[in-house]
Amino acid sequence: MTTFVQLHLLTTYPPSNPNRDDQGRPKSAMYGGAPRLRLSSQSVKRAVRESPAFREALSGHLGERTQRIGEVVRNHLVSAKEADPETAYGIAEKIADAFGALDTKRNAPPKEGEGPRRLLMAQLAFISPDERRAAIELAEKALAGEALPDAKKALEGLILRTADGAADVAMFGRMLADDPDFNREAAVQVGHAITTHRAEVEDDYYTAVDDLKTAAEDAGAGFVGEAGFGSGVYYLYACIDTGLLIDNLDGDRALAARAAEALVEALATATPSGKQNSFAHRPRAAYIRAEAGEAQPRDLSGAFFSPVGAEDLRKASIAALEDMAGCIDRAYGTVCASPAVMDVVEGTGSLAEIKAYVRKAVEAAGEAGRG
């Protein structure tokens, strides 16, 4: 059996719009028959990957999600190896095809004056540092005269990996539509964060003043607009399959533990950056509950199916969360003998203690792989 590390976070956001919908308004959801504000799991994971805590802790072990690996290879051959641009393009085109189908429409020969020919993939690929290096090394060999394999599968086998040292690829997984043998199942599941209470989008009517316009000319504003915003206490759930994480990192337990620690800190401190300059939202988790055990994971979102309603929404949300954890444990058995808890307002626990708890859980995990 593998060990699951489950994380439950409550974070209070001020008026803000960190994650927008197609109309530029805060994302929302109906839950328990009540409107809630929502942060998508994609926006949370992006914030994690871009956070200084995550990037500094895992420097050298982070992948790149891109359509431009072909251009990276082409530019390297031209700038570092002084290759003829057309020769470099032909090599890079074949290398890029190992990661997925190319975008033939956007890669069409440019018209005069449009700049160099593009070399883009049709879809994004999550590429590890090892795969990036392998692609460049293979391209250099091809430039030196070594023939590239004609069969795509053979070429993929020289570049792509099923496991390596890319921590974010190991945690969040990837799908290569054209190369499914090299897909990676995510070792970390992240839920959509929702407010624990009823919350609706509000509208901000704002104006911008023309500094050079005189009052005698016109007393009105130079621009008038509207923007949506909201605030509330958000519940976020994440689950780490420690066995799969170690497997995805090619058995590197130390890196898996470091990655799990970095994830905890990033989830506690990083936020989606939408409208950051307008609202300056920089909240930190007010409450974290970490659980480690072999029992089947369960989230605690049911604590908020009935919207929390109290003068102190933060305190009431913590009480509802802890009560739901106790109810589920009584009915199904405990998932964790001794969870680690941090409550900022009550002065219980600390982020350092939560990180140490998670690191210990990963280091103590059973043999790599899932039982």
C-alpha positions in Angstrom: 0.0 0.0 0.0 1.1 3.5 -0.7 0.9 6.4 1.8 -1.4 9.3 0.9 -0.7 12.7 2.2 -3.8 14.9 2.3 -3.8 18.6 2.7 -6.8 20.8 3.7 -6.3 24.5 3.6 -8.5 27.5 4.5 -7.4 30.8 3.1 -9.1 34.2 3.4 -9.0 36.3 0.3 -9.7 40.0 0.4 -11.8 41.7 -2.4 -10.0 40.4 -5.5 -10.3 38.6 -8.8 -7.5 36.1 -8.9 -9.1 33.6 -11.4 -11.3 35.0 -14.1 -13.9 33.5 -16.4 -14.4 34.1 -20.1 -16.1 37.5 -19.2 -13.3 38.6 -16.9 -15.3 38.1 -13.7 -14.3 35.9 -10.8 -15.0 32.2 -11.4 -17.9 30.8 -9.4 -19.8 27.6 -8.7 -23.1 26.4 -7.2 -22.6 24.1 -4.2 -25.2 23.0 -1.8 -27.7 25.2 -3.6 -25.7 28.3 -2.8 -23.4 30.5 -5.0 -19.7 30.2 -4.2 -16.6 31.9 -5.5 -14.1 29.4 -7.0 -10.5 29.1 -8.0 -9.9 26.5 -10.6 -7.4 23.7 -9.9 -5.5 24.8 -13.1 -5.0 28.3 -11.7 -3.9 26.9 -8.3 -1.3 24.6 -9.9 0.0 27.3 -12.2 0.4 29.6 -9.1 2.3 26.7 -7.4 4.6 26.1 -10.3 5.4 29.8 -10.6 5.8 30.6 -6.9 9.3 31.5 -5.7 9.2 28.9 -2.9 8.5 26.1 -5.4 11.0 27.3 -8.0 13.8 27.9 -5.6 13.4 24.6 -3.7 13.2 22.6 -7.0 15.6 24.5 -9.2 17.0 22.2 -11.9 14.1 19.8 -11.5 11.3 21.7 -13.2 9.8 21.0 -16.6 8.5 23.4 -19.2 5.1 23.4 -20.7 5.5 24.6 -24.3 4.8 24.3 -28.0 8.2 25.7 -28.8 10.7 22.9 -28.2 11.4 22.8 -31.9 12.4 26.5 -31.9 14.6 25.9 -28.8 16.5 23.2 -30.7 16.7 25.2 -33.9 17.9 28.3 -32.2 20.5 26.3 -30.3 21.9 24.8 -33.4 22.1 28.2 -35.2 23.5 30.2 -32.3 25.7 27.6 -30.5 26.8 25.4 -33.4 26.7 28.0 -36.2 24.4 25.7 -38.3 22.9 26.8 -41.5 19.3 27.9 -40.6 17.6 25.6 -43.1 19.7 22.6 -42.0 18.9 23.4 -38.4 15.2 23.8 -39.2 15.1 20.3 -40.8 16.7 18.6 -37.8 14.7 20.5 -35.2 11.4 19.7 -37.1 12.1 16.0 -36.8 13.1 16.3 -33.2 10.0 18.3 -32.2 7.8 15.7 -33.9 8.8 13.2 -31.2 6.9 15.4 -28.6 3.7 15.7 -30.7 2.2 16.7 -34.0 3.5 19.9 -35.5 1.2 22.8 -36.4 1.5 22.8 -40.1 -0.6 25.9 -40.6 1.4 28.2 -38.3 4.6 26.6 -39.5 4.0 27.5 -43.1 6.9 29.4 -44.9 6.6 33.1 -44.0 5.9 35.8 -46.4 8.7 38.2 -47.2 9.5 40.4 -44.2 7.6 38.3 -41.6 10.7 37.0 -39.9 12.0 33.4 -39.4 9.8 30.4 -40.1 7.9 29.2 -37.0 8.4 25.7 -35.7 5.5 25.1 -33.3 3.7 22.0 -32.1 -0.1 21.8 -32.4 -0.4 21.2 -28.6 1.5 22.0 -25.4 3.9 19.4 -24.1 5.2 19.2 -20.6 8.9 18.6 -21.2 11.4 17.6 -18.5 14.9 19.0 -18.2 16.3 15.5 -19.1 14.1 15.4 -22.3 15.2 18.9 -23.2 18.8 17.9 -22.9 18.3 14.7 -24.8 16.6 16.6 -27.7 19.5 19.1 -28.0 22.1 16.4 -27.7 20.4 14.3 -30.4 20.1 17.4 -32.7 23.9 18.1 -32.2 24.7 14.5 -33.3 22.4 14.9 -36.3 24.2 18.1 -37.3 27.5 16.2 -37.0 26.3 13.7 -39.5 24.7 11.0 -37.4 21.4 9.8 -39.0 18.2 10.2 -37.0 15.9 7.2 -36.8 13.3 7.1 -39.5 10.7 5.5 -37.2 9.0 7.9 -34.9 8.8 5.3 -32.1 12.6 4.8 -32.2 13.1 8.6 -32.1 10.8 8.9 -29.1 12.7 6.2 -27.3 15.9 8.3 -27.6 14.3 11.5 -26.2 11.2 10.8 -24.1 11.1 9.5 -20.5 8.5 7.7 -18.4 10.2 8.8 -15.2 13.0 11.2 -14.4 13.9 14.2 -12.2 11.2 16.6 -13.2 9.3 17.3 -10.0 6.4 19.2 -11.4 5.8 16.7 -14.2 5.9 14.0 -11.6 3.4 15.8 -9.4 0.9 17.1 -11.9 1.3 14.6 -14.7 1.1 15.0 -18.4 -0.7 13.7 -21.5 1.1 13.4 -24.9 -1.7 12.8 -27.3 0.6 11.5 -30.0 2.9 9.6 -27.6 0.7 8.0 -24.9 3.4 5.5 -23.9 5.1 8.5 -22.3 2.1 9.9 -20.5 2.6 10.3 -16.7 -0.1 9.9 -14.2 -0.3 12.8 -11.8 0.9 11.9 -8.3 -0.8 15.0 -6.9 -4.5 15.8 -7.2 -5.6 19.4 -6.6 -9.3 20.3 -6.2 -11.0 23.5 -7.1 -11.0 25.9 -4.2 -14.5 27.2 -3.2 -15.7 29.5 -0.6 -17.0 27.8 2.5 -19.9 30.2 2.6 -22.3 31.9 0.3 -20.5 34.4 -1.9 -21.4 36.3 -5.0 -19.5 38.4 -7.5 -19.7 42.2 -6.8 -19.2 44.9 -9.4 -16.7 47.8 -9.2 -17.6 50.9 -11.1 -14.4 52.8 -11.8 -13.2 55.8 -13.7 -9.9 57.1 -15.0 -9.1 60.8 -15.1 -7.4 62.5 -18.0 -4.6 64.5 -16.4 -4.4 67.0 -19.2 -8.1 67.8 -19.5 -9.2 71.0 -17.8 -12.4 71.3 -15.7 -13.6 74.1 -18.0 -13.5 71.7 -20.9 -15.3 68.7 -19.4 -15.9 67.6 -15.8 -16.3 64.0 -16.8 -13.8 61.2 -16.6 -11.6 60.1 -19.5 -12.7 56.5 -19.1 -15.4 54.6 -17.3 -15.4 50.8 -16.7 -16.7 48.0 -14.6 -14.8 45.1 -13.0 -16.0 42.1 -11.0 -14.5 41.1 -7.6 -15.3 38.9 -4.6 -13.9 37.9 -1.2 -14.2 35.0 1.2 -12.7 32.0 3.0 -11.7 29.3 0.4 -11.3 25.6 1.1 -8.7 23.9 -0.9 -7.9 20.1 -1.0 -4.8 18.4 -2.3 -3.7 14.7 -2.1 -0.2 13.3 -2.7 0.2 9.6 -3.7 3.7 9.2 -2.3 4.4 5.9 -4.0 3.5 7.2 -7.4 5.5 10.4 -6.8 8.6 8.4 -6.0 8.0 6.2 -9.1 7.6 9.2 -11.3 10.8 10.6 -10.0 12.6 7.4 -10.9 12.9 6.2 -7.3 14.5 9.4 -5.9 13.0 9.5 -2.4 15.0 12.6 -1.3 13.7 14.6 -4.3 10.2 13.4 -3.7 10.3 14.6 -0.1 11.7 17.9 -1.2 9.0 18.3 -3.8 6.3 17.5 -1.3 7.7 20.1 1.1 7.8 22.7 -1.7 4.2 21.9 -2.6 3.0 22.5 0.9 4.7 25.9 1.1 3.5 26.9 -2.3 -0.1 26.0 -1.6 0.0 27.9 1.7 1.6 31.1 0.2 1.0 31.3 -3.6 -2.2 32.6 -5.2 -3.4 32.9 -8.8 -2.2 36.3 -10.0 -5.3 37.6 -11.8 -5.8 41.4 -11.3 -2.9 41.3 -8.8 -2.0 44.9 -9.4 -5.6 46.1 -9.0 -6.3 44.3 -5.7 -2.9 43.3 -4.2 -4.3 40.0 -2.9 -1.5 38.2 -1.2 -3.2 36.0 1.4 -1.6 33.1 3.3 -3.4 30.0 4.5 -4.9 30.7 7.9 -5.4 27.0 8.6 -3.8 23.8 7.3 -4.6 20.2 8.3 -2.1 17.6 7.0 -2.9 13.9 7.2 -0.7 10.9 6.3 -1.9 7.3 6.1 -2.6 4.3 3.9 -6.4 4.6 4.0 -8.3 5.7 0.9 -8.2 9.5 0.6 -11.3 11.6 1.2 -11.8 15.4 0.9 -13.7 17.3 3.5 -15.6 19.6 1.2 -18.8 18.1 2.6 -18.2 20.3 5.7 -19.4 23.2 3.6 -22.3 21.7 1.6 -24.5 23.8 3.9 -22.9 27.2 3.6 -21.1 28.4 6.8 -22.9 31.4 8.3 -21.5 33.2 11.2 -20.0 36.6 12.2 -16.5 35.0 12.1 -16.5 32.9 8.9 -12.9 31.8 9.4 -13.5 30.4 12.8 -16.8 28.8 11.8 -15.1 27.2 8.7 -12.4 25.7 10.9 -15.0 24.3 13.2 -17.0 22.8 10.4 -13.9 21.2 8.8 -12.8 19.6 12.0 -16.3 18.4 12.8 -16.6 16.8 9.3 -13.2 15.1 9.7 -14.4 13.6 13.0 -17.7 12.5 11.6 -16.1 10.7 8.7 -13.5 9.1 10.9 -16.2 7.8 13.2 -18.2 6.3 10.3 -15.3 4.9 8.2 -12.3 4.6 10.6 -9.5 7.1 10.9 -7.4 7.9 7.8 -4.6 9.3 10.0 -3.7 8.6 13.6 -2.2 12.0 14.3 -2.7 14.9 11.8 -0.6 18.0 11.9 -2.5 21.2 12.2 -1.6 24.9 11.8 -4.0 27.5 13.0 -2.5 31.0 12.5 -5.0 32.9 14.7 -5.0 30.4 17.5 -1.2 30.2 17.4 -1.2 26.4 16.9 1.4 24.8 14.8 3.5 26.4 12.0 4.3 26.0 8.3 7.7 24.6 9.2 6.0 21.9 11.3 3.5 21.0 8.5 6.4 20.7 6.0 8.4 18.5 8.4 5.4 16.3 8.9 4.9 15.9 5.2 8.6 15.3 4.5 8.6 12.5 7.2 5.6 10.9 5.7 7.2 10.7 2.2 10.5 9.5 3.6 8.7 6.8 5.5 6.6 5.7 2.6 6.8 2.0 1.7 8.7 0.6 -1.3 8.4 2.8 -4.4 5.2 2.2 -6.4 1.6 1.6 -5.4 0.6 -1.6 -3.7 
